[in-house]
Amino acid sequence: MSASERVCDLAEEQLLARIFPLLPTTDATLVGPGDDAAVISAPDGRFVVSTDVLVQDRHFIRDWSTGYDVGWRAAVQNLADIAAMGARPTSLVVSLVLPRTEEVHWVLELARGLAEACAPHGAGVVGGDLSSGDAIVVAVTVHGDLEGGAPVLRSGARPGDVVAHAGVLGRSAAGLDLLSGAEETTAYPDLVAAYLRPDPPIGSGARARLAGATAMLDVSDGLLRDGGRIARASGVVLDLDPLGLSSPRDLAALSAAGRALDVDPVRWVLTGGEDHGLLATFPAGADLPPEFRVVGRVLEATAERGPAVTVQGVVPDGDEGWDHFAGRGSRA
Amino acid sequence: MSASERVCDLAEEQLLARIFPLLPTTDATLVGPGDDAAVISAPDGRFVVSTDVLVQDRHFIRDWSTGYDVGWRAAVQNLADIAAMGARPTSLVVSLVLPRTEEVHWVLELARGLAEACAPHGAGVVGGDLSSGDAIVVAVTVHGDLEGGAPVLRSGARPGDVVAHAGVLGRSAAGLDLLSGAEETTAYPDLVAAYLRPDPPIGSGARARLAGATAMLDVSDGLLRDGGRIARASGVVLDLDPLGLSSPRDLAALSAAGRALDVDPVRWVLTGGEDHGLLATFPAGADLPPEFRVVGRVLEATAERGPAVTVQGVVPDGDEGWDHFAGRGSRA
């Protein structure tokens, strides 16, 4: 294979024959790729399913992200949705739209990124579809298993619960701002990597369920916006404590980048999306998995305020996160 | 809602709130849209899954297809993959990429087309994702239930089996050629509709399994090309009888359009894709579901010929069907 080989040089079946061997399989895969459909084991008589799409120039930019990065992110943001239900991922299918002039090498790197993001979590890539198109689109559907437990929904938070978060906050947004700005990015490789290849705590979803989590989601659009989703679904107030939001080490890295870009790092922590950490509520006194940090508590919604996210009792200025059609910073 | 309302006039959550009420739900949906993921019943401890993508200007053209048509086709071509495993569809998730200037009306029509294609088969639309992009992309993932039976693969055809087909052949290709040509299409509304809104026999998949089908797939890329897939996977020859391929009524409609376009209608029947009928093999003497027509028989592959599709013992001139990257008519 030469680096300049293009997908239009191959028939679809030839390209698939190059991709399939790169993809992880699992014991849950009863029939894998190559037939009209795959057959997957669902031992507890249910499966969890979610779908998420990445679009070139919307979710990634070719100059910044390698094929590996795009494959990794496509997998991870889907795996996080399964974790957010308290489930373990089992399998993914991928629809891939590619320009006919795309390099085969780039596509195989994407497959490798997908595979390496999935393999540690025991998830197989069991099927897919290819099409040509003007821009790259990666649409992933992911499935998971609840191991006989109840799914952790957004609607179960109750006054008195603690609010906790596993993963990082604001790092992906800081990395994106660094890449977008004129600033030299080499001083902040961890933040740039957090944007290009987020690494959320996928296994923490099932652990949170086992620890009694009452509500959970993954933070894809920003802590304030996603916290608001739990608040509204549960009819409660999530009151956050800024001191709990980031580890001292995280905050130090964000602060240095914030000074370089003249950005308040707290803004990244509160409104930055795409870290895909898990925001959950637990009954007071629950034995939290160690990767969860307590970041606030659940209060009753009041008649004058209604369900909301507050920071030390105050509704913050803006809850702006990402909205795909209205653009950054609009309010849903 | 005005006809000129655009998706960029709405926040993503507002658009979703318009779409969700249009989508069918089913008893198999334990948790529906609105959380991080859906939870679906899989009563026999397995599920069948397939994914298929439609891309604007590749799989449909805005001037020909309404939103309803696109939603319908996106659903049907996926449902056919589940049927082709001998399963019954239970649920779909949909990733939708839309230009920000797209009319909201068009999107809601797409949802209605999806819904009406799914509802008769008991399949719910249980989740999705929206993104902006320059061209419309509809990526559907569909799930099905095998009711405790074995999946019908492509690899199970045995010499002595009969080859049978349920659905129509060549009508979608004829409709596409009519739309593509200068010819007046109003004389052939059924053929044009067969392209815009194919209506394959989804329920026949499970019936074929119950009748003992040994191999099956849906004809998406043309009878010769898809038949070749069964032949290669099973290591056999599929010998087709042209007299069995179309009903007299079907052939009359194709012949009239063929005369108008100067196309041999047999070419549509043998190489036209996207009708999504079911091509299956059954043991000789099996009691076929009545919608299946016998179209040939399975023979031993010979040393000199190998697995192939033949028509009355002769390898046809070309097996050209659709290839997404190389374009129409290339050989995979």
Interface residues (C-beta under 8 A of the other chain):
Chain A: V7 C8 L10 A11 E12 E13 Q14 L15 L30 V31 G34 D35 D36 A37 A38 V39 I40 S41 A42 P43 G45 R46 F47 V48 V49 S50 T51 D52 V53 L54 V55 R58 H59 D81 I82 A84 M85 A87 S91 V93 V94 S95 L96 V97 L98 R100 V126 G127 G128 D129 L130 S131 S132 G133 D134 A135 V137 A139 T141 V142 H143 G144 L146 P151 L153 R154 S155 M216 L217 D218 A233 D323 H324 F325 A326 S330 R331 A332
Chain B: V7 C8 L10 A11 E12 E13 Q14 L15 L30 V31 G34 D35 D36 A37 A38 V39 I40 S41 A42 P43 G45 R46 F47 V48 V49 S50 T51 D52 V53 L54 V55 R58 H59 D81 I82 A84 M85 A87 S91 V93 V94 S95 L96 V97 L98 R100 V126 G127 G128 D129 L130 S131 S132 G133 D134 A135 V137 A139 T141 V142 H143 G144 L146 P151 L153 R154 M216 L217 D218 A233 D323 H324 F325 A326 S330 R331 A332
